[in-house]
Amino acid sequence: MIQIEWKIKLFDLLSKDELYELLKLRVNVFVVEQNCPYPEIDGKDRHPETLHLYGENKDKKPVAYLRILPPGVSFKHVSIGRVVVAKKFRRQGISNIMVKKALDQINHIWPNENIKIGAQMYLRKFYEAHGFEASSKSYLEDGIPHIEMIRQYPEKII
């Protein structure tokens, strides 16, 4: 596996270059690769409590990213979203490491909180492996099948 340096920052602490590279990664995957024109920049990144968790390679380029949204921004619960790994770095376990880091951070900041997500359907088993359970039927969001999932506190041991 590649060497990754993990960082977590509030929006105001991201440099212009960091923000540019993170948004570029997200657009490259969610808009270009998935051929899904949608409003990627939704205002939630700037919320004063939103956390941006990302991993950089040895060249200081982001290869993985997710954002942690506080309760009340996307759902009444804490939420994880915009989970992305650059195409050439997939299938190396990076997303598992990143989600575990996000869950640890959430447990530290918002202990005893449930976590709710809107996941792409093809990632359902991935999130189930991290303790999430389906909490809705499948629905289309921007033409892509999604499902809402929740991770209850205390999490169930599988």
DSSP file (Angstrom, degrees, kcal/mol; ACC not computed):
  #  RESIDUE AA STRUCTURE BP1 BP2  ACC     N-H-->O    O-->H-N    N-H-->O    O-->H-N    TCO  KAPPA ALPHA  PHI   PSI    X-CA   Y-CA   Z-CA
    1    1 A M              0   0    0      0, 0.0    92,-0.0     0, 0.0     3,-0.0   0.000 360.0 360.0 360.0 150.1    0.0    0.0    0.0
    2    2 A I        -     0   0    0     87,-0.1     2,-0.5     1,-0.1    87,-0.0  -0.315 360.0-101.5 -72.7 158.2    1.1    3.5   -0.7
    3    3 A Q        -     0   0    0     -2,-0.0     2,-0.4     2,-0.0    55,-0.3  -0.704  44.3-172.3 -80.4 126.1    2.3    5.8    2.1
    4    4 A I        -     0   0    0     -2,-0.5     2,-0.6    53,-0.1    53,-0.2  -0.976  19.3-151.8-125.8 135.2   -0.5    8.3    3.0
    5    5 A E  E     -A   56   0A   0     51,-2.4    51,-2.5    -2,-0.4     2,-0.3  -0.929  22.2-146.6-102.1 120.5   -0.4   11.3    5.4
    6    6 A W  E     +A   55   0A   0     -2,-0.6     2,-0.3    49,-0.2    49,-0.2  -0.686  19.0 179.8 -92.5 139.1   -3.8   11.9    6.9
    7    7 A K  E     -A   54   0A   0     47,-2.9    47,-2.6    -2,-0.3     2,-0.4  -0.970  13.0-166.1-134.3 149.6   -5.1   15.4    7.7
    8    8 A I  E     +A   53   0A   0     -2,-0.3     2,-0.3    45,-0.2    45,-0.2  -0.979  21.1 163.7-138.0 126.9   -8.3   16.7    9.1
    9    9 A K  E     -A   52   0A   0     43,-2.1    43,-2.9    -2,-0.4     2,-0.2  -0.977  37.5-117.4-143.1 150.9   -9.2   20.4    8.9
   10   10 A L  E >>  -A   51   0A   0     -2,-0.3     3,-1.5    41,-0.2     4,-0.5  -0.497  45.1-104.1 -75.0 158.5  -12.0   22.8    9.3
   11   11 A F  G >4 S+     0   0    0     39,-0.6     3,-1.7    36,-0.4    35,-0.1   0.900 119.8  55.2 -52.9 -47.5  -12.8   24.8    6.1
   12   12 A D  G 34 S+     0   0    0      1,-0.3    -1,-0.3    34,-0.1    34,-0.0   0.665 105.1  54.7 -65.2 -15.2  -11.2   28.0    7.3
   13   13 A L  G <4 S+     0   0    0     -3,-1.5     2,-0.3     2,-0.1    -1,-0.3   0.499  84.2 100.8 -97.1  -5.0   -7.9   26.1    7.9
   14   14 A L  S << S-     0   0    0     -3,-1.7     2,-0.1    -4,-0.5    -3,-0.0  -0.626  73.1-129.1 -76.8 135.5   -7.6   24.7    4.4
   15   15 A S     >  -     0   0    0     -2,-0.3     4,-2.7     1,-0.1     5,-0.2  -0.363  25.9-107.1 -73.3 165.3   -5.2   26.6    2.2
   16   16 A K  H  > S+     0   0    0      1,-0.2     4,-2.6     2,-0.2     5,-0.2   0.909 122.5  49.3 -58.9 -41.9   -6.4   27.7   -1.2
   17   17 A D  H  > S+     0   0    0      2,-0.2     4,-2.5     1,-0.2    -1,-0.2   0.908 110.5  49.3 -66.8 -41.5   -4.3   25.1   -2.8
   18   18 A E  H  > S+     0   0    0      2,-0.2     4,-2.4     1,-0.2     5,-0.2   0.949 113.2  46.9 -61.2 -48.1   -5.6   22.3   -0.5
   19   19 A L  H  X S+     0   0    0     -4,-2.7     4,-2.7     1,-0.2     5,-0.3   0.924 111.6  51.4 -59.6 -45.2   -9.2   23.3   -1.2
   20   20 A Y  H  X S+     0   0    0     -4,-2.6     4,-2.4    -5,-0.2    -1,-0.2   0.937 112.0  46.0 -56.8 -49.2   -8.5   23.5   -4.9
   21   21 A E  H  X S+     0   0    0     -4,-2.5     4,-2.2     2,-0.2    -1,-0.2   0.871 113.0  50.0 -65.3 -37.7   -7.0   20.0   -5.0
   22   22 A L  H  X S+     0   0    0     -4,-2.4     4,-2.3     2,-0.2    -1,-0.2   0.929 113.1  45.2 -66.9 -45.2   -9.8   18.5   -2.8
   23   23 A L  H  X S+     0   0    0     -4,-2.7     4,-2.8     1,-0.2     5,-0.2   0.881 111.2  54.3 -66.1 -37.0  -12.6   20.0   -5.0
   24   24 A K  H  X S+     0   0    0     -4,-2.4     4,-2.7    -5,-0.3    -2,-0.2   0.924 108.8  48.6 -61.3 -44.9  -10.7   18.8   -8.1
   25   25 A L  H  X S+     0   0    0     -4,-2.2     4,-1.7     2,-0.2     5,-0.2   0.935 113.2  47.3 -59.9 -47.4  -10.6   15.2   -6.8
   26   26 A R  H  X>S+     0   0    0     -4,-2.3     4,-2.9     1,-0.2     5,-0.5   0.928 114.4  45.5 -62.4 -46.4  -14.3   15.3   -5.9
   27   27 A V  I  X>S+     0   0    0     -4,-2.8     5,-2.4     1,-0.2     4,-1.7   0.912 109.1  56.4 -64.8 -42.3  -15.3   16.8   -9.3
   28   28 A N  I  <>S+     0   0    0     -4,-2.7     5,-2.6    -5,-0.2    -1,-0.2   0.877 120.4  29.6 -57.6 -38.2  -13.1   14.3  -11.2
   29   29 A V  I  <>S+     0   0    0     -4,-1.7     5,-1.9     3,-0.2    -2,-0.2   0.946 127.2  36.2 -86.8 -56.0  -14.8   11.4   -9.6
   30   30 A F  I  <5S+     0   0    0     -4,-2.9     6,-0.3    -5,-0.2    -3,-0.2   0.818 131.9  23.1 -74.9 -30.9  -18.4   12.4   -8.9
   31   31 A V  I  <XS+     0   0    0     -4,-1.7     5,-1.6    -5,-0.5    -3,-0.2   0.876 133.0  28.6 -99.9 -52.3  -19.0   14.6  -11.9
   32   32 A V  I > <S+     0   0    0     -5,-2.4     3,-1.0     3,-0.2    -3,-0.2   0.983 125.9  37.8 -78.4 -59.7  -16.6   13.5  -14.6
   33   33 A E  I 3 <S+     0   0    0     -5,-2.6    -3,-0.2    -6,-0.3    -4,-0.2   0.899 124.6  40.5 -62.4 -42.3  -16.0    9.8  -13.9
   34   34 A Q  T 3 <S-     0   0    0     -5,-1.9    -1,-0.3    -6,-0.1    -2,-0.2   0.421 104.1-132.3 -87.5   3.1  -19.5    9.0  -12.8
   35   35 A N  T < 5 +     0   0    0     -3,-1.0    -3,-0.2     1,-0.2    -4,-0.1   0.916  59.4 138.7  48.2  54.2  -20.9   11.3  -15.7
   36   36 A C      < -     0   0    0     -5,-1.6     2,-0.6    -6,-0.3    -1,-0.2  -0.793  41.7-158.3-134.8  89.3  -23.2   13.0  -13.3
   37   37 A P        +     0   0    0      0, 0.0    -6,-0.1     0, 0.0    -5,-0.0  -0.568  38.7 135.6 -70.1 117.4  -23.6   16.7  -13.6
   38   38 A Y        -     0   0    0     -2,-0.6     2,-2.0     0, 0.0     3,-0.2  -0.958  68.9 -77.9-154.5 165.7  -24.9   18.0  -10.2
   39   39 A P        +     0   0    0      0, 0.0     0, 0.0     0, 0.0     0, 0.0  -0.472  50.1 172.0 -74.8  83.9  -24.2   20.8   -7.8
   40   40 A E        +     0   0    0     -2,-2.0     2,-1.0     1,-0.2   -14,-0.0   0.866  68.4  63.8 -59.9 -39.3  -21.0   19.4   -6.2
   41   41 A I        +     0   0    0     -3,-0.2    -1,-0.2     1,-0.1   -18,-0.0  -0.775  64.6 161.5 -93.0 102.2  -20.3   22.6   -4.3
   42   42 A D        -     0   0    0     -2,-1.0    -1,-0.1     0, 0.0    -2,-0.1   0.323  55.6-107.9-110.0   4.7  -23.3   22.7   -2.0
   43   43 A G  S >  S+     0   0    0      1,-0.0     3,-0.7     4,-0.0     4,-0.3   0.216  96.0 102.2  89.0 -17.1  -22.3   25.1    0.7
   44   44 A K  G >   +     0   0    0      1,-0.2     3,-1.0     2,-0.2     6,-0.2   0.761  68.4  68.4 -73.5 -23.9  -22.0   22.4    3.4
   45   45 A D  G 3  S+     0   0    0      1,-0.2   -34,-0.3    24,-0.1    -1,-0.2   0.838  98.5  52.2 -60.8 -32.3  -18.2   22.5    3.1
   46   46 A R  G <  S+     0   0    0     -3,-0.7    -1,-0.2   -35,-0.1    -2,-0.2   0.530  74.9 124.2 -86.3  -7.1  -18.1   25.9    4.6
   47   47 A H  S X  S-     0   0    0     -3,-1.0     3,-1.4    -4,-0.3   -36,-0.4  -0.290  72.0-121.8 -54.0 138.0  -20.2   25.1    7.7
   48   48 A P  T 3  S+     0   0    0      0, 0.0    -1,-0.2     0, 0.0   -36,-0.1   0.677 109.5  41.2 -62.5 -17.2  -18.0   26.1   10.7
   49   49 A E  T 3  S+     0   0    0    -39,-0.1     2,-0.2     2,-0.1    -2,-0.1   0.464  84.1 117.7-107.8  -2.6  -18.1   22.5   12.2
   50   50 A T    <   -     0   0    0     -3,-1.4   -39,-0.6    -6,-0.2     2,-0.4  -0.454  52.8-150.8 -66.5 134.0  -17.6   20.6    8.9
   51   51 A L  E     -AB  10  68A   0     17,-2.4    17,-2.8    -2,-0.2     2,-0.6  -0.894   4.5-151.1-109.4 137.6  -14.4   18.5    9.0
   52   52 A H  E     -AB   9  67A   0    -43,-2.9   -43,-2.1    -2,-0.4     2,-0.5  -0.933  13.7-171.0-109.9 111.9  -12.5   17.7    5.9
   53   53 A L  E     +AB   8  66A   0     13,-2.6    13,-2.2    -2,-0.6     2,-0.3  -0.900  17.6 158.1-105.6 125.4  -10.5   14.4    6.2
   54   54 A Y  E     -AB   7  65A   0    -47,-2.6   -47,-2.9    -2,-0.5     2,-0.4  -0.992  33.0-138.3-149.6 155.6   -8.1   13.6    3.5
   55   55 A G  E     -AB   6  64A   0      9,-2.0     8,-3.1    -2,-0.3     9,-1.2  -0.952  17.1-158.5-117.0 132.7   -5.0   11.6    2.7
   56   56 A E  E     -AB   5  62A   0    -51,-2.5   -51,-2.4    -2,-0.4     2,-0.0  -0.845  11.0-134.8-109.3 144.9   -2.1   12.9    0.7
   57   57 A N    >   -     0   0    0      4,-2.4     3,-2.2    -2,-0.4   -53,-0.1  -0.184  46.3 -81.3 -82.0-175.6    0.5   10.8   -1.2
   58   58 A K  T 3  S+     0   0    0      1,-0.3   -54,-0.1   -55,-0.3    -1,-0.1   0.723 131.5  59.0 -63.3 -20.5    4.3   11.5   -1.0
   59   59 A D  T 3  S-     0   0    0      2,-0.2    -1,-0.3     1,-0.0    -2,-0.0   0.308 117.7-112.7 -89.2   8.9    3.8   14.3   -3.7
   60   60 A K  S <  S+     0   0    0     -3,-2.2    -2,-0.1     1,-0.2    -4,-0.0   0.755  73.9 136.1  65.7  26.5    1.3   16.1   -1.3
   61   61 A K        -     0   0    0    -40,-0.0    -4,-2.4    -4,-0.0    -1,-0.2  -0.876  61.0-112.3-102.6 136.2   -1.6   15.4   -3.7
   62   62 A P  E     +B   56   0A   0      0, 0.0    -6,-0.3     0, 0.0     3,-0.1  -0.491  37.1 170.5 -69.5 132.5   -4.9   14.2   -2.1
   63   63 A V  E     +     0   0A   0     -8,-3.1    23,-2.9     1,-0.3     2,-0.3   0.505  68.2  27.0-114.4 -13.2   -5.7   10.6   -3.0
   64   64 A A  E     +BC  55  85A   0     -9,-1.2    -9,-2.0    21,-0.2    -1,-0.3  -0.993  65.5 170.5-151.0 149.1   -8.7   10.2   -0.7
   65   65 A Y  E     +BC  54  84A   0     19,-2.6    19,-2.8    -2,-0.3     2,-0.3  -0.994   8.9 164.8-157.5 148.9  -11.2   12.5    0.9
   66   66 A L  E     -B   53   0A   0    -13,-2.2   -13,-2.6    -2,-0.3     2,-0.4  -0.953  23.8-135.8-155.1 162.0  -14.4   12.6    2.9
   67   67 A R  E     -BC  52  81A   0     14,-2.7    14,-2.5    -2,-0.3     2,-0.6  -0.947   7.6-146.0-121.3 146.3  -16.3   15.3    4.9
   68   68 A I  E     -BC  51  80A   0    -17,-2.8   -17,-2.4    -2,-0.4    12,-0.2  -0.945  16.4-159.6-110.1 121.1  -17.9   15.0    8.3
   69   69 A L  E     - C   0  79A   0     10,-3.2    10,-2.5    -2,-0.6     3,-0.1  -0.856  15.8-124.0-105.1 134.5  -21.0   17.0    8.7
   70   70 A P    >   -     0   0    0      0, 0.0     3,-1.5     0, 0.0     4,-0.5  -0.189  47.2 -71.0 -68.2 165.5  -22.3   18.0   12.1
   71   71 A P  T 3  S+     0   0    0      0, 0.0     5,-0.2     0, 0.0     6,-0.2  -0.267 119.0  27.2 -55.6 141.5  -25.9   17.1   13.2
   72   72 A G  T 3  S+     0   0    0      3,-2.7     4,-0.2     5,-0.4     6,-0.1   0.388  96.9  90.3  90.1  -3.4  -28.5   19.2   11.5
   73   73 A V  S <  S-     0   0    0     -3,-1.5     3,-0.1     2,-0.4     5,-0.1   0.932 113.4  -7.0 -90.4 -56.9  -26.6   19.9    8.3
   74   74 A S  S    S+     0   0    0     -4,-0.5     2,-0.3     1,-0.3     4,-0.1   0.760 141.3   3.1-102.6 -39.1  -27.6   17.0    6.0
   75   75 A F  S    S-     0   0    0      2,-0.6    -3,-2.7    -5,-0.3    -2,-0.4  -0.816  80.9-100.1-135.5 172.8  -29.5   14.9    8.6
   76   76 A K  S    S+     0   0    0     -2,-0.3     2,-0.2    -5,-0.2     3,-0.1   0.729 109.3  60.1 -69.9 -18.4  -30.5   15.3   12.2
   77   77 A H  S    S-     0   0    0     -6,-0.2    -2,-0.6     1,-0.2    -5,-0.4  -0.524 106.4 -80.9 -98.5 169.1  -27.5   13.1   13.0
   78   78 A V  E     - d   0 115A   0     36,-1.2    38,-2.8    -7,-0.2     2,-0.3  -0.354  55.8-158.6 -58.4 151.3  -23.8   13.5   12.2
   79   79 A S  E     -Cd  69 116A   0    -10,-2.5   -10,-3.2    36,-0.2     2,-0.4  -0.982  20.3-149.6-141.4 151.6  -23.1   12.5    8.6
   80   80 A I  E     +C   68   0A   0     36,-0.5    38,-0.4    -2,-0.3     2,-0.3  -0.961  33.5 157.4-114.5 137.2  -20.2   11.4    6.4
   81   81 A G  E     +C   67   0A   0    -14,-2.5   -14,-2.7    -2,-0.4     3,-0.2  -0.941  40.8  43.4-152.7 175.4  -20.3   12.3    2.8
   82   82 A R  E     -     0   0A   0     -2,-0.3     2,-0.5     1,-0.2    -1,-0.1   0.846  65.9-179.4  53.7  39.1  -18.3   12.9   -0.4
   83   83 A V  E     +     0   0A   0    -17,-0.1     2,-0.3    -3,-0.1   -17,-0.2  -0.577  12.5 161.5 -73.0 120.7  -16.3    9.7    0.3
   84   84 A V  E     -C   65   0A   0    -19,-2.8   -19,-2.6    -2,-0.5     2,-0.4  -1.000  30.7-170.5-148.4 142.1  -13.9    9.4   -2.6
   85   85 A V  E     -C   64   0A   0     -2,-0.3   -21,-0.2   -21,-0.2     5,-0.1  -1.000  40.7-106.1-128.8 132.0  -10.6    7.7   -3.5
   86   86 A A    >   -     0   0    0    -23,-2.9     3,-2.3    -2,-0.4     4,-0.3  -0.267  35.2-113.4 -56.8 142.2   -8.8    8.6   -6.7
   87   87 A K  G >  S+     0   0    0      1,-0.3     3,-1.4     2,-0.2    -1,-0.1   0.838 112.8  52.1 -50.3 -46.1   -9.2    5.9   -9.3
   88   88 A K  G 3  S+     0   0    0      1,-0.3    -1,-0.3     3,-0.0    -2,-0.1   0.574 110.1  50.9 -73.5  -5.8   -5.5    4.8   -9.5
   89   89 A F  G <  S+     0   0    0     -3,-2.3     3,-0.5   -26,-0.2     5,-0.4   0.296  85.2 115.1-111.5   8.4   -5.4    4.3   -5.7
   90   90 A R    <   +     0   0    0     -3,-1.4    -4,-0.0    -4,-0.3    -3,-0.0  -0.277  62.0  35.8 -76.1 164.7   -8.6    2.2   -5.3
   91   91 A R  S    S+     0   0    0      1,-0.1    -1,-0.2    -2,-0.0    -3,-0.0   0.776  87.7 101.2  64.4  31.0   -8.6   -1.4   -4.1
   92   92 A Q  S    S-     0   0    0     -3,-0.5    -2,-0.1   -91,-0.0    -1,-0.1   0.262 100.0-103.1-121.5   7.3   -5.8   -0.8   -1.6
   93   93 A G  S  > S+     0   0    0    -92,-0.0     4,-1.9     3,-0.0     5,-0.2   0.529  83.3 128.3  84.5   5.8   -7.9   -0.5    1.5
   94   94 A I  H  >  +     0   0    0     -5,-0.4     4,-2.6     1,-0.2     5,-0.2   0.902  69.9  52.5 -63.6 -41.9   -7.6    3.2    1.7
   95   95 A S  H  > S+     0   0    0      1,-0.2     4,-2.6     2,-0.2    -1,-0.2   0.873 107.8  52.2 -64.9 -35.8  -11.3    3.8    2.0
   96   96 A N  H  > S+     0   0    0      2,-0.2     4,-2.2     1,-0.2    -1,-0.2   0.935 111.4  46.2 -63.4 -45.5  -11.6    1.4    4.9
   97   97 A I  H  X S+     0   0    0     -4,-1.9     4,-2.2     1,-0.2    -2,-0.2   0.923 113.5  49.8 -61.2 -44.6   -8.8    3.2    6.8
   98   98 A M  H  X S+     0   0    0     -4,-2.6     4,-2.3     1,-0.2    -2,-0.2   0.915 110.6  48.1 -64.2 -44.6  -10.4    6.6    6.0
   99   99 A V  H  X S+     0   0    0     -4,-2.6     4,-2.7     1,-0.2    -1,-0.2   0.903 110.7  52.0 -65.0 -39.6  -13.8    5.6    7.2
  100  100 A K  H  X S+     0   0    0     -4,-2.2     4,-2.3     2,-0.2    -1,-0.2   0.910 109.6  49.8 -61.5 -41.0  -12.4    4.2   10.4
  101  101 A K  H  X S+     0   0    0     -4,-2.2     4,-2.3     2,-0.2    -2,-0.2   0.906 111.1  49.5 -63.1 -40.8  -10.5    7.5   11.0
  102  102 A A  H  X S+     0   0    0     -4,-2.3     4,-2.7     2,-0.2    -2,-0.2   0.923 110.3  49.8 -63.7 -44.2  -13.8    9.4   10.4
  103  103 A L  H  X S+     0   0    0     -4,-2.7     4,-2.5     1,-0.2    -2,-0.2   0.900 110.7  50.0 -62.7 -40.6  -15.7    7.2   12.9
  104  104 A D  H  X S+     0   0    0     -4,-2.3     4,-1.6     2,-0.2    -1,-0.2   0.920 111.8  48.4 -61.7 -43.9  -12.9    7.7   15.5
  105  105 A Q  H  X S+     0   0    0     -4,-2.3     4,-2.5     2,-0.2     5,-0.3   0.919 111.7  49.1 -63.6 -44.1  -13.1   11.5   15.0
  106  106 A I  H  X S+     0   0    0     -4,-2.7     4,-3.3     1,-0.2    -2,-0.2   0.924 109.7  51.4 -62.0 -45.1  -16.9   11.4   15.2
  107  107 A N  H  < S+     0   0    0     -4,-2.5    -1,-0.2     1,-0.2    -2,-0.2   0.832 112.4  48.2 -61.6 -31.2  -16.8    9.4   18.4
  108  108 A H  H  < S+     0   0    0     -4,-1.6    -2,-0.2    -5,-0.2    -1,-0.2   0.917 122.8  30.2 -73.9 -45.0  -14.3   11.9   19.9
  109  109 A I  H  < S+     0   0    0     -4,-2.5    -2,-0.2     1,-0.2    -3,-0.2   0.890 135.2  24.8 -84.5 -42.4  -16.3   15.0   18.9
  110  110 A W  S >< S-     0   0    0     -4,-3.3     3,-1.4    -5,-0.3    -1,-0.2  -0.590  81.0-171.3-123.5  68.3  -19.9   13.8   19.1
  111  111 A P  T 3  S+     0   0    0      0, 0.0     3,-0.1     0, 0.0    -4,-0.1  -0.272  71.4  18.4 -61.6 148.1  -19.8   10.8   21.5
  112  112 A N  T 3  S+     0   0    0      1,-0.2     2,-0.3    40,-0.1    41,-0.2   0.613  94.8 134.0  69.3  15.2  -23.0    8.7   21.7
  113  113 A E    <   -     0   0    0     -3,-1.4    -1,-0.2    -7,-0.1     2,-0.1  -0.751  54.7-127.3 -96.4 141.3  -24.3   10.1   18.4
  114  114 A N        -     0   0    0     -2,-0.3   -36,-1.2    -3,-0.1     2,-0.4  -0.480  22.0-139.2 -73.6 156.8  -25.8    8.1   15.6
  115  115 A I  E     -dE  78 151A   0     36,-2.0    36,-2.9   -38,-0.2     2,-0.4  -0.988  16.9-168.4-123.5 127.2  -24.3    8.6   12.1
  116  116 A K  E     +dE  79 150A   0    -38,-2.8   -36,-0.5    -2,-0.4     2,-0.3  -0.932   7.8 177.7-118.9 140.7  -26.5    8.8    9.0
  117  117 A I  E     - E   0 149A   0     32,-2.7    32,-2.5    -2,-0.4     2,-0.6  -0.933  31.7-136.0-135.6 158.6  -25.4    8.6    5.4
  118  118 A G  E     - E   0 148A   0    -38,-0.4     2,-0.3    -2,-0.3    30,-0.2  -0.942  40.2-172.2-110.3 103.1  -26.8    8.6    1.9
  119  119 A A  E     - E   0 147A   0     28,-2.8    28,-2.3    -2,-0.6     2,-0.2  -0.707  30.3-109.3-103.2 146.1  -24.8    5.9    0.2
  120  120 A Q  E >   - E   0 146A   0     -2,-0.3     3,-2.4    26,-0.2    26,-0.3  -0.549  37.3-120.7 -65.7 137.5  -24.6    4.8   -3.4
  121  121 A M  G >  S+     0   0    0     24,-2.6     3,-2.0     1,-0.3     4,-0.3   0.823 109.3  61.8 -53.9 -38.3  -26.3    1.4   -3.5
  122  122 A Y  G 3  S+     0   0    0     23,-0.3    -1,-0.3     1,-0.3     3,-0.2   0.673 102.5  53.9 -67.0 -13.0  -23.2   -0.4   -4.9
  123  123 A L  G <> S+     0   0    0     -3,-2.4     4,-2.2     1,-0.2    -1,-0.3   0.288  74.7 107.5-100.5   9.4  -21.4    0.6   -1.6
  124  124 A R  H <> S+     0   0    0     -3,-2.0     4,-2.4     1,-0.2     5,-0.2   0.919  80.5  46.0 -54.5 -49.9  -24.0   -0.9    0.7
  125  125 A K  H  > S+     0   0    0     -4,-0.3     4,-1.9     1,-0.2    -1,-0.2   0.865 108.8  57.3 -64.7 -35.8  -21.9   -3.9    1.8
  126  126 A F  H  4 S+     0   0    0      1,-0.2     4,-0.4     2,-0.2    -1,-0.2   0.945 111.9  41.0 -57.6 -48.9  -18.9   -1.6    2.3
  127  127 A Y  H ><>S+     0   0    0     -4,-2.2     5,-2.2     1,-0.2     3,-1.2   0.842 109.1  59.1 -72.3 -32.5  -20.8    0.5    4.8
  128  128 A E  H ><5S+     0   0    0     -4,-2.4     3,-1.9     1,-0.3    -1,-0.2   0.879  99.2  59.3 -60.4 -36.0  -22.4   -2.5    6.4
  129  129 A A  T 3<5S+     0   0    0     -4,-1.9    -1,-0.3     1,-0.3    -2,-0.2   0.691 103.7  52.6 -65.1 -17.6  -18.9   -3.7    7.2
  130  130 A H  T < 5S-     0   0    0     -3,-1.2    -1,-0.3    -4,-0.4    -2,-0.2   0.170 131.2 -92.0-103.2  15.5  -18.5   -0.5    9.2
  131  131 A G  T < 5S+     0   0    0     -3,-1.9    21,-0.4     1,-0.3    25,-0.3   0.531  80.6 136.9  92.9   6.7  -21.6   -1.0   11.2
  132  132 A F      < -     0   0    0     -5,-2.2     2,-0.4    19,-0.2    -1,-0.3  -0.605  33.8-161.4 -86.9 148.9  -24.2    0.9    9.1
  133  133 A E  E     -F  150   0A   0     17,-2.6    17,-2.8    -2,-0.2     2,-0.0  -0.965  30.2 -97.2-127.4 146.8  -27.6   -0.6    8.4
  134  134 A A  E     +F  149   0A   0     -2,-0.4    15,-0.3    15,-0.2     3,-0.1  -0.349  37.2 175.2 -59.8 136.8  -30.1    0.4    5.7
  135  135 A S        +     0   0    0     13,-3.3     2,-0.3     2,-0.1    14,-0.2   0.236  62.7  29.9-128.3  10.2  -32.7    2.8    6.9
  136  136 A S  S    S-     0   0    0     12,-0.8     2,-0.2     3,-0.0     3,-0.1  -0.948  83.1 -97.3-152.5 171.8  -34.6    3.5    3.6
  137  137 A K        -     0   0    0     -2,-0.3    11,-0.4     1,-0.1    -2,-0.1  -0.487  60.7 -76.1 -83.8 166.8  -35.5    1.9    0.4
  138  138 A S        +     0   0    0     -2,-0.2     2,-0.3     9,-0.1     9,-0.2  -0.361  57.4 176.8 -63.0 142.3  -33.4    2.6   -2.7
  139  139 A Y  E     -G  146   0A   0      7,-2.3     7,-3.6     5,-0.1     2,-0.5  -0.966  30.4-109.1-143.8 159.1  -33.9    5.9   -4.3
  140  140 A L  E     -G  145   0A   0     -2,-0.3     2,-0.4     5,-0.2     7,-0.0  -0.790  29.4-180.0 -93.4 130.5  -32.4    7.9   -7.2
  141  141 A E  E >  S-G  144   0A   0      3,-2.4     3,-1.7    -2,-0.5    -2,-0.0  -0.975  79.1 -17.6-128.2 117.7  -30.2   10.9   -6.5
  142  142 A D  T 3  S-     0   0    0     -2,-0.4    -1,-0.1     1,-0.3    -2,-0.0   0.845 128.4 -55.5  54.7  35.8  -28.8   12.6   -9.5
  143  143 A G  T 3  S+     0   0    0      1,-0.2    -1,-0.3  -107,-0.0    -3,-0.1   0.499 117.3 109.7  80.2   4.6  -29.6    9.5  -11.6
  144  144 A I  E <  S- G   0 141A   0     -3,-1.7    -3,-2.4  -108,-0.0    -1,-0.2  -0.950  74.8-113.5-116.3 130.4  -27.6    7.2   -9.3
  145  145 A P  E     + G   0 140A   0      0, 0.0   -24,-2.6     0, 0.0   -23,-0.3  -0.418  44.7 174.4 -63.2 130.3  -29.3    4.6   -7.0
  146  146 A H  E     -EG 120 139A   0     -7,-3.6    -7,-2.3   -26,-0.3     2,-0.3  -0.809  19.3-159.5-128.8 168.7  -28.7    5.5   -3.3
  147  147 A I  E     -E  119   0A   0    -28,-2.3   -28,-2.8    -2,-0.3     2,-0.3  -0.975  21.5-123.7-148.6 139.5  -29.8    4.2    0.1
  148  148 A E  E     -E  118   0A   0    -11,-0.4   -13,-3.3    -2,-0.3   -12,-0.8  -0.673  33.7-175.3 -82.0 140.8  -29.9    5.9    3.5
  149  149 A M  E     -EF 117 134A   0    -32,-2.5   -32,-2.7    -2,-0.3     2,-0.4  -0.956  10.0-157.8-135.6 152.7  -28.0    4.1    6.2
  150  150 A I  E     -EF 116 133A   0    -17,-2.8   -17,-2.6    -2,-0.3     2,-0.6  -0.986  11.0-152.7-134.4 144.4  -27.5    4.6    9.9
  151  151 A R  E     -E  115   0A   0    -36,-2.9   -36,-2.0    -2,-0.4   -19,-0.2  -0.959  27.8-145.8-114.0 109.3  -24.9    3.5   12.4
  152  152 A Q        -     0   0    0     -2,-0.6     4,-0.1   -21,-0.4   -39,-0.1  -0.409  19.3-100.1 -77.3 148.5  -26.6    3.4   15.7
  153  153 A Y  S    S+     0   0    0      1,-0.2     2,-0.1   -41,-0.2   -39,-0.1  -0.958 114.0  38.0-107.1 133.3  -24.8    4.2   19.0
  154  154 A P  S    S-     0   0    0      0, 0.0    -1,-0.2     0, 0.0    -2,-0.1   0.576 106.1-131.4 -71.5 144.6  -23.9    2.0   20.6
  155  155 A E        -     0   0    0     -2,-0.1     2,-0.3     1,-0.1    -2,-0.1  -0.271  19.0-112.1 -64.5 148.2  -22.9    0.3   17.4
  156  156 A K        -     0   0    0    -25,-0.3     2,-0.6    -4,-0.1    -1,-0.1  -0.588  25.0-124.5 -79.0 140.6  -23.9   -3.3   17.0
  157  157 A I              0   0    0     -2,-0.3    -1,-0.0     1,-0.1   -26,-0.0  -0.767 360.0 360.0 -85.8 124.2  -21.1   -5.9   17.1
  158  158 A I              0   0    0     -2,-0.6    -1,-0.1   -29,-0.1    -2,-0.0   0.419 360.0 360.0-100.3 360.0  -21.3   -8.0   13.9
